[in-house]
Amino acid sequence: MVPSASPVWGDKPYYSLNYYLKQTFGEKVYKLALDGGMTCPNRDGTAGTGGCIFCSRGGSGDFAEPRRGSVTEQIEAAKSLVRSKIKDGRYIAYFQSYTNTYAPIGYLETLFREAVSHPGTAALSIGTRPDCLPPETIALLADINREKPVWVELGLQTIHEPTAVLIRRGYELSCFETAVKRLKEAGLTVIVHVILGLPGETEEMMLETIRYLGSFSPRIDGIKLQLLHILKETELAALYEAALFPVMSMDEYIELILKCIRLLPPDIVIHRLSGDGPKKLLIAPEWSGNKRLFLNSLTRAFKETGAYQGEWCPPRQP
């Protein structure tokens, strides 16, 4: 039996998304991945044409409900997939595929307001890019935020410019900094995506990205730590198959995760510690397809390092 952590975190030795949701909404809340029917400036020629080199054809939305109808219909279809886990609960409407603010303001307003008007929607989460947040879009999100919480998820991945160029991110770090400041000024929740294990990055480079986000002002609200997945039919797959870079073993990744958590301020919600690569697309690391093994190994590592006794994870005040 896993020892109980400090009561301010529930059963995890860090500020987990699950704990945050229960404290915020009073119950377990599930994300429903939706497709807003948008593309990306890194695909349509505005910033590039091939997308980021790690991105699948689904635009990082491989788990999203297929876009076969209205937002309401997508929500209902997605709810049916988690019905065995939650009944008559509430959900986060998560627009995940591609860049979900990359459309005319009228289209975005119709889309997002339909999502938040659904009685089961507890919050709206929008995956996007820092270079796709003009003032009128931020103003719209701020207005919707007065009705239901709005989260904006930004794909930073790394602070290192050579890596950003290699993965074809398509914007500079200063663009990210400006976007976060404007979003926070508008009262919005900001969650940042980081990919660990990008080609050419050392462990210290990855930790520099974590330190940067942990000390960023204004404070970000959440972070997603994503293991680099090599997916079929991506440019990254071609680089990997040419043996141009290695992937981490599970033990190496767990050791890195422990270091990342130690560096993050305790008031930043950790939304993800590894992520899932679609099994039908996953090339490597193969161990990442066994989620149970990873989570059990991570829990064991927490116990061995004294995390559950508060030996290295500082207590968070309610």
N, C-alpha and C positions, 0 to 999 in steps of 0.2 A: 504494500500500500504506500502510495506517495505521501510523504509528510505534507501537512498543510502549510501553505505559504502564509505570509503576512496577510491579515484579513483585508487589507486595502487592495489586494490583487486577486483574491479568491484562491484558485488552485494553481496559479502560475507564478513563477518568480520574476515576472515582468508585467508591465501594463498591457495586457492582451486586448485584442478587439472584442473577444467574447465577454470579458469582464466589463469593458466600456459600454457595450450595448445593453447588458443587463442593468447596469447602473443608470444609463441614460433613459432607456425605454421601459425598464421594469420587467423585461422578459427577454428570452432568446429571440433574436431577429436574424432572418436569413437574407442574403443578397440574391436578387434575381437578375441574372445577366441578360441585358436587352440589346437589340441592334437598332440604332437610330437611322440607319440607311445612309451614313456619311462615308466619305473617303478621307484622305489625308494629304496635306500639302507636300508630303514626302513621296507621294505616289502619282499625283496628277500633274506634276511638272512645275508647281509653284516653288517648292524647295528641292525637289528631286523627283525621280520617276520609279525607283526600285523599292522604296520604303527602307526602313532600317534593316540591316543585314540579318538580324535575328528574328524578324517579324514574319509570321506565316501568312498565307493567303487570307486567313480570317482576320488579319489585323489585330492580333492579340485578343481576339474575341471568339476563340474556338469553342468556348463553353457557353456562348450566348445563345439564347433562344432564336432559332431561325426567323428571319423577318418575313413572315407570311401574312401579316395583317397589321392591325392597328397596335398602338402601344398597349392598350387595354387587353387585347387578345393575346399579345405576347406575355403579359403579366399572368394572365390566367393559365396559359400553357406552361409557363415556368413554374407556377405554383403547384401544378399537378406533379411535377418531378420531385418536389420535396414534401409532398403531402404525408408521406410516411414518417417524416421527422417532425413536422409541425402542422397543426390543424387549427384553422381559424386564428392564426397568428398575424404578425405584421412583418413587413419586408422592406428591404432597401432596393429601390429601383435603380439598377446600375447599368448605365450606358457605357459599354466596355469596348465594342468593336471600333477600331480606327480612331479618328479624332472627333470627339462628340460636341465640339463647339465650332466646327468647320462647316458652317452653313449660314444662310441668311437669317437675320434675327427673327423674322416672322415665323420661319420654319422651326427654329429652336423654341420659340415661345409656345407654339402649338404642341410640340412634342413633349416638352418638359411639364407644361401645365396639365396635360392629360395624365402624365405619370403620377404627379403629386395629388391629382384629384381622385385617384383610386383609393377607396376606403382602407385598403390594406397597406398602403404605402406609408412607412414611418419616416423615410428620408429619401433624398435623391442624391445619387453619386454619379459623377460625370468624369470619365476618363478623357483627357485632352492633352494638348501641347501648350507650353507657355507662349508660343508665337501665334496662338489662335484664340486670344482673349482680348478683343478690342473693348473699349470702354462701354459700349452699348450692351455687349454680352455680359460683362461683369455686373452692370446695372440690373439686367434682367435676372441674373442669378441671385443678386442681393434682394430683389423684390420677392422672388419665390421663397427665399430663405426666411422671410417673415411669416410665411404660411407653414412650411415644413423645412427641417434642416437640409441644407445643400452642402455636399462635399465635392470638392474639386480635386481630382487625382492627376498629378503631373508626372509625366515620364522623364525624369532627369537622367537616370541610369548611372552617370558618373560626372565628376567635376573636372575630369582631365580632358583637355582639349584634343590631344592626339587620339585618345580613344573615341571621343565624340565624333571626330572626323572619320575614323576607321569604321565605326558602326553606322555612319551616315545619319547622325541625329538631326542635323539641319538647322541648329540654332546655337548661339553662344551662351555661356553661363550667365552673362549680364542680362539676357532676355529672361531667363528663369528667375533671377533675383528681382527684376522689376515686376514680373507677374505675381510672385508670391506677395510682395509688398502691397500691390493693388488689391489682390484678393483679400488679404487680411484687413486692409483698411475698409473694405466693403463688408466685413463681418462674416466672411465665409470660412468654412473649415478646409484646410489644405493638407492633403496627403501626398507624399512624394514616393515615387517608385525608384528603387536602386537595383541594378543587376550586379551580382557578385560573381566574378569569374570571367569577366570580359577579356578577350584576347589581348595579351601584352601587359595586363595589369598585375602588379605584384600585390601581395597581401597589404603592404603598407599603403599603396595607392588606394586600395579599397577602403582601408580604415581612415584615410584622409577624407574621403567622401563622407563617411559617417560622422567624423568630427566636424566637418563643415556644416552638415545639416543639424547636428546637435547644438551648435553654437549660433546658428543663423538667427538673425533678428529682422523682423518679428518671428517668434517661435512658430515652427510648423506644428500641426496638430497630430499628424500620424505619419508612419513610414511603412513601406512594404519592402522587405528584403527578399529579393528574387534570385534564386539559383539560376545561373545561365543554363538554359536548355537548348540543345542542338535539335532543331526540328527539320523534318524532311522538306525538300523543295525551297530551302532558304539559302542565301549566299553564305551565311555562317556555316551551313552544312558542308559546302564545298571547301571552305577553309579548313574545317575540322578533318574532313576526309583526306585532305592533302597533308595532314599531320603538321599543320602550322601552329597549333597551340594545343595544350592539354586541357582536360577537365579535372575538377577536383574529385577526390574520393569522398565518401561520406564522412569519414573521420576528419579529414581536412576541413570540410565544410562546417561541420559541427563546431570544431575548434574556432573557426572564423566567426560563426554566429555568436558564440559566447563572448568573444572580444567586442563584437559590434554592440551587443546589449549592454555590456559594461560601459561603453562610451556614450550611450544615449541618455539624455536627461530622463528622469523617471516620469515626467508628465507628458511624454510623447507616446501615443498609443502605437504599439507594434501590431500592424494589421496582418502581417505575413512574415514567415520565417524561411520559406523555401519556394512555395508556389508549386503548381502542377503542370507538367507538360502533357498534352493530350497523348495517350498511349499509342494511338494509331499514327502519330507523327513523330514521336520521340525517338531520337537516335542515341543521344547520350546526355548526361550520365545515366546508365541503365539502372543504377540503384535508386534513382529518384522516382522511378515508377512504383516502388514499394513504399508507400506513404507510412504504413503502419510500422515498418522496420525503422524508418527515419525518426518518427516521433518517439518510439520506444527508446531508441539510441540517444536521442536528444534529452529525454527525461532522465535517463541514466547518467548522462554527462552533467546535467544540472545537479543531481544528487551528489555525484563525486566531487564537484567543485564547491559544494556547500551553498549553492544558490538558494535552496529552500530554507536554509537557516539564516538567510540574510547576510551571509558572510561577504558577498561581493555585490549584491543588488540592493541599492539604497531604498529605504522605505518611502513610499509615496503618501503624502498627506491627502486625506479625502477633501 
